[in-house]
Amino acid sequence: MRKYKQVKEKKVTYDLDEWREVEYRAAKLNMKTGTYIKRISTDGTITFCDIPMLASLIKEIKIIGNNINQLVKKAHELNSIYAADIEKLEGEHDHLCHILSQNLFTPRLTKL
């Protein structure tokens, strides 16, 4: 028994078809069946992120950040920063953040 955390154990019975479905869904999410059952029963949904896609996106965002840093450095060297350039850059930044928030952070529920 755990020392600091009280737990409750519950036995659940599945027929073979139901168990195969649970195993299939857990495998599709790269989860153990017990973990899948616990998460789906407590949270109701499981959000799955495609890590390679996120890694590619993070790489592109870093490139954009490097470009912005180079522009700022050049502007400070020349001592010429125009308000129009800053507004344009802020607008592009806001647009990028809006696109990311719509596509990445909106939960999309798909039936597994």
Summary of the structure (lengths in Angstrom):
residues: 112
radius of gyration: 23.7
end to end distance: 34.7
largest distance: 73.4
contacts: 191
relative contact order: 0.07
helix: 65%
strand: 0%
